[in-house]
């Protein structure tokens, strides 16, 4: 993998992708606030962006499904609370239904969107 295009279906304003030297998903996403907004609106819209399905409804639901309930945790970001659980790619506060009532990403590199 020498470059990454995250933006194609989300109409992001990226003209030159940067080289990926360490393809670890937790290593950082480079995206503008406007493009991140497109991504979040797509998630909030059930996987649809500008009338086009990008993710299935099931995939969007999977993003907020707790996968760590009852498991021991080896390492957590310093800002993470001990009652946080983890879903697919984000920390979450587990709701009564077992899904995330609040999703966020306490990043290891200082990001806290």
Rosetta constraint file for C-alpha pairs under 8 A:
AtomPair CA 1 CA 20 HARMONIC 6.75 0.50
AtomPair CA 1 CA 23 HARMONIC 7.63 0.50
AtomPair CA 2 CA 19 HARMONIC 5.40 0.50
AtomPair CA 2 CA 20 HARMONIC 5.39 0.50
AtomPair CA 2 CA 21 HARMONIC 7.21 0.50
AtomPair CA 3 CA 17 HARMONIC 6.06 0.50
AtomPair CA 3 CA 18 HARMONIC 5.97 0.50
AtomPair CA 3 CA 19 HARMONIC 4.68 0.50
AtomPair CA 3 CA 20 HARMONIC 5.27 0.50
AtomPair CA 4 CA 17 HARMONIC 6.19 0.50
AtomPair CA 4 CA 18 HARMONIC 7.12 0.50
AtomPair CA 4 CA 19 HARMONIC 7.27 0.50
AtomPair CA 4 CA 20 HARMONIC 6.72 0.50
AtomPair CA 5 CA 17 HARMONIC 6.54 0.50
AtomPair CA 7 CA 11 HARMONIC 6.14 0.50
AtomPair CA 7 CA 12 HARMONIC 4.96 0.50
AtomPair CA 7 CA 13 HARMONIC 7.85 0.50
AtomPair CA 7 CA 14 HARMONIC 7.37 0.50
AtomPair CA 7 CA 35 HARMONIC 7.97 0.50
AtomPair CA 8 CA 12 HARMONIC 6.79 0.50
AtomPair CA 9 CA 54 HARMONIC 6.83 0.50
AtomPair CA 10 CA 35 HARMONIC 7.62 0.50
AtomPair CA 10 CA 38 HARMONIC 6.43 0.50
AtomPair CA 10 CA 39 HARMONIC 6.75 0.50
AtomPair CA 10 CA 49 HARMONIC 6.72 0.50
AtomPair CA 11 CA 35 HARMONIC 7.80 0.50
AtomPair CA 12 CA 35 HARMONIC 5.27 0.50
AtomPair CA 12 CA 38 HARMONIC 7.82 0.50
AtomPair CA 13 CA 35 HARMONIC 7.05 0.50
AtomPair CA 22 CA 27 HARMONIC 7.45 0.50
AtomPair CA 23 CA 27 HARMONIC 7.42 0.50
AtomPair CA 24 CA 28 HARMONIC 7.98 0.50
AtomPair CA 25 CA 29 HARMONIC 7.68 0.50
AtomPair CA 26 CA 107 HARMONIC 7.94 0.50
AtomPair CA 31 CA 35 HARMONIC 6.19 0.50
AtomPair CA 31 CA 36 HARMONIC 6.25 0.50
AtomPair CA 32 CA 36 HARMONIC 6.07 0.50
AtomPair CA 33 CA 37 HARMONIC 6.06 0.50
AtomPair CA 34 CA 38 HARMONIC 6.47 0.50
AtomPair CA 35 CA 39 HARMONIC 6.42 0.50
AtomPair CA 36 CA 40 HARMONIC 6.20 0.50
AtomPair CA 37 CA 41 HARMONIC 6.02 0.50
AtomPair CA 38 CA 42 HARMONIC 6.12 0.50
AtomPair CA 38 CA 49 HARMONIC 7.51 0.50
AtomPair CA 39 CA 43 HARMONIC 6.38 0.50
AtomPair CA 40 CA 44 HARMONIC 6.07 0.50
AtomPair CA 41 CA 45 HARMONIC 5.82 0.50
AtomPair CA 41 CA 49 HARMONIC 7.26 0.50
AtomPair CA 42 CA 46 HARMONIC 6.52 0.50
AtomPair CA 42 CA 47 HARMONIC 5.07 0.50
AtomPair CA 42 CA 48 HARMONIC 5.16 0.50
AtomPair CA 42 CA 49 HARMONIC 4.93 0.50
AtomPair CA 42 CA 54 HARMONIC 7.75 0.50
AtomPair CA 43 CA 47 HARMONIC 5.11 0.50
AtomPair CA 43 CA 48 HARMONIC 7.36 0.50
AtomPair CA 43 CA 60 HARMONIC 6.46 0.50
AtomPair CA 45 CA 49 HARMONIC 7.24 0.50
AtomPair CA 46 CA 55 HARMONIC 7.70 0.50
AtomPair CA 46 CA 56 HARMONIC 7.62 0.50
AtomPair CA 46 CA 57 HARMONIC 5.67 0.50
AtomPair CA 46 CA 60 HARMONIC 6.21 0.50
AtomPair CA 47 CA 53 HARMONIC 5.82 0.50
AtomPair CA 47 CA 54 HARMONIC 5.44 0.50
AtomPair CA 47 CA 55 HARMONIC 4.47 0.50
AtomPair CA 47 CA 56 HARMONIC 5.95 0.50
AtomPair CA 47 CA 57 HARMONIC 6.15 0.50
AtomPair CA 47 CA 59 HARMONIC 7.98 0.50
AtomPair CA 47 CA 60 HARMONIC 6.20 0.50
AtomPair CA 48 CA 52 HARMONIC 5.30 0.50
AtomPair CA 48 CA 53 HARMONIC 4.30 0.50
AtomPair CA 48 CA 54 HARMONIC 5.60 0.50
AtomPair CA 48 CA 55 HARMONIC 6.92 0.50
AtomPair CA 49 CA 53 HARMONIC 6.40 0.50
AtomPair CA 49 CA 54 HARMONIC 6.70 0.50
AtomPair CA 55 CA 59 HARMONIC 6.02 0.50
AtomPair CA 55 CA 60 HARMONIC 6.60 0.50
AtomPair CA 56 CA 60 HARMONIC 6.46 0.50
AtomPair CA 57 CA 61 HARMONIC 6.19 0.50
AtomPair CA 58 CA 62 HARMONIC 6.10 0.50
AtomPair CA 59 CA 63 HARMONIC 6.52 0.50
AtomPair CA 60 CA 64 HARMONIC 7.26 0.50
AtomPair CA 61 CA 65 HARMONIC 6.52 0.50
AtomPair CA 62 CA 87 HARMONIC 7.79 0.50
AtomPair CA 62 CA 88 HARMONIC 6.80 0.50
AtomPair CA 63 CA 87 HARMONIC 6.11 0.50
AtomPair CA 63 CA 88 HARMONIC 4.93 0.50
AtomPair CA 63 CA 89 HARMONIC 7.07 0.50
AtomPair CA 63 CA 90 HARMONIC 7.85 0.50
AtomPair CA 64 CA 87 HARMONIC 5.64 0.50
AtomPair CA 64 CA 88 HARMONIC 6.87 0.50
AtomPair CA 64 CA 92 HARMONIC 7.66 0.50
AtomPair CA 64 CA 99 HARMONIC 5.64 0.50
AtomPair CA 64 CA 100 HARMONIC 5.24 0.50
AtomPair CA 64 CA 103 HARMONIC 7.31 0.50
AtomPair CA 65 CA 87 HARMONIC 5.42 0.50
AtomPair CA 65 CA 88 HARMONIC 7.18 0.50
AtomPair CA 65 CA 98 HARMONIC 7.06 0.50
AtomPair CA 65 CA 99 HARMONIC 4.89 0.50
AtomPair CA 65 CA 100 HARMONIC 6.53 0.50
AtomPair CA 66 CA 85 HARMONIC 6.41 0.50
AtomPair CA 66 CA 86 HARMONIC 5.69 0.50
AtomPair CA 66 CA 87 HARMONIC 4.54 0.50
AtomPair CA 66 CA 88 HARMONIC 7.69 0.50
AtomPair CA 66 CA 92 HARMONIC 7.60 0.50
AtomPair CA 66 CA 94 HARMONIC 7.09 0.50
AtomPair CA 66 CA 98 HARMONIC 6.50 0.50
AtomPair CA 66 CA 99 HARMONIC 5.74 0.50
AtomPair CA 66 CA 100 HARMONIC 6.73 0.50
AtomPair CA 67 CA 85 HARMONIC 7.56 0.50
AtomPair CA 67 CA 86 HARMONIC 6.00 0.50
AtomPair CA 67 CA 87 HARMONIC 5.35 0.50
AtomPair CA 67 CA 88 HARMONIC 7.41 0.50
AtomPair CA 68 CA 85 HARMONIC 5.83 0.50
AtomPair CA 68 CA 86 HARMONIC 5.55 0.50
AtomPair CA 68 CA 87 HARMONIC 7.23 0.50
AtomPair CA 69 CA 85 HARMONIC 6.39 0.50
AtomPair CA 69 CA 86 HARMONIC 7.95 0.50
AtomPair CA 76 CA 80 HARMONIC 6.25 0.50
AtomPair CA 77 CA 106 HARMONIC 6.54 0.50
AtomPair CA 77 CA 107 HARMONIC 6.70 0.50
AtomPair CA 77 CA 108 HARMONIC 5.53 0.50
AtomPair CA 78 CA 108 HARMONIC 7.77 0.50
AtomPair CA 79 CA 106 HARMONIC 6.55 0.50
AtomPair CA 80 CA 84 HARMONIC 6.87 0.50
AtomPair CA 80 CA 106 HARMONIC 6.54 0.50
AtomPair CA 83 CA 93 HARMONIC 7.49 0.50
AtomPair CA 84 CA 91 HARMONIC 6.47 0.50
AtomPair CA 84 CA 92 HARMONIC 5.74 0.50
AtomPair CA 84 CA 93 HARMONIC 5.34 0.50
AtomPair CA 84 CA 94 HARMONIC 7.23 0.50
AtomPair CA 85 CA 91 HARMONIC 5.88 0.50
AtomPair CA 85 CA 92 HARMONIC 5.36 0.50
AtomPair CA 85 CA 93 HARMONIC 6.27 0.50
AtomPair CA 85 CA 94 HARMONIC 6.58 0.50
AtomPair CA 86 CA 90 HARMONIC 5.98 0.50
AtomPair CA 86 CA 91 HARMONIC 4.54 0.50
AtomPair CA 86 CA 92 HARMONIC 5.72 0.50
AtomPair CA 87 CA 91 HARMONIC 6.11 0.50
AtomPair CA 87 CA 92 HARMONIC 6.62 0.50
AtomPair CA 87 CA 100 HARMONIC 7.77 0.50
AtomPair CA 89 CA 105 HARMONIC 8.00 0.50
AtomPair CA 90 CA 103 HARMONIC 6.45 0.50
AtomPair CA 90 CA 104 HARMONIC 5.80 0.50
AtomPair CA 90 CA 105 HARMONIC 5.13 0.50
AtomPair CA 91 CA 103 HARMONIC 5.94 0.50
AtomPair CA 91 CA 104 HARMONIC 5.48 0.50
AtomPair CA 91 CA 105 HARMONIC 5.55 0.50
AtomPair CA 91 CA 106 HARMONIC 7.12 0.50
AtomPair CA 92 CA 100 HARMONIC 5.16 0.50
AtomPair CA 92 CA 101 HARMONIC 7.07 0.50
AtomPair CA 92 CA 102 HARMONIC 5.54 0.50
AtomPair CA 92 CA 103 HARMONIC 4.49 0.50
AtomPair CA 92 CA 104 HARMONIC 6.20 0.50
AtomPair CA 93 CA 100 HARMONIC 5.37 0.50
AtomPair CA 93 CA 101 HARMONIC 5.74 0.50
AtomPair CA 93 CA 102 HARMONIC 5.24 0.50
AtomPair CA 93 CA 103 HARMONIC 6.69 0.50
AtomPair CA 94 CA 98 HARMONIC 5.81 0.50
AtomPair CA 94 CA 99 HARMONIC 5.56 0.50
AtomPair CA 94 CA 100 HARMONIC 4.53 0.50
AtomPair CA 94 CA 101 HARMONIC 5.78 0.50
AtomPair CA 94 CA 102 HARMONIC 7.44 0.50
AtomPair CA 95 CA 99 HARMONIC 5.54 0.50
AtomPair CA 95 CA 100 HARMONIC 5.52 0.50
AtomPair CA 95 CA 101 HARMONIC 4.90 0.50
AtomPair CA 104 CA 112 HARMONIC 7.53 0.50
AtomPair CA 104 CA 113 HARMONIC 6.58 0.50
AtomPair CA 105 CA 111 HARMONIC 7.75 0.50
AtomPair CA 105 CA 112 HARMONIC 5.87 0.50
AtomPair CA 105 CA 113 HARMONIC 6.22 0.50
AtomPair CA 106 CA 110 HARMONIC 7.74 0.50
AtomPair CA 106 CA 111 HARMONIC 6.54 0.50
AtomPair CA 106 CA 112 HARMONIC 4.90 0.50
AtomPair CA 106 CA 113 HARMONIC 7.39 0.50
AtomPair CA 107 CA 111 HARMONIC 4.85 0.50
AtomPair CA 107 CA 112 HARMONIC 5.74 0.50
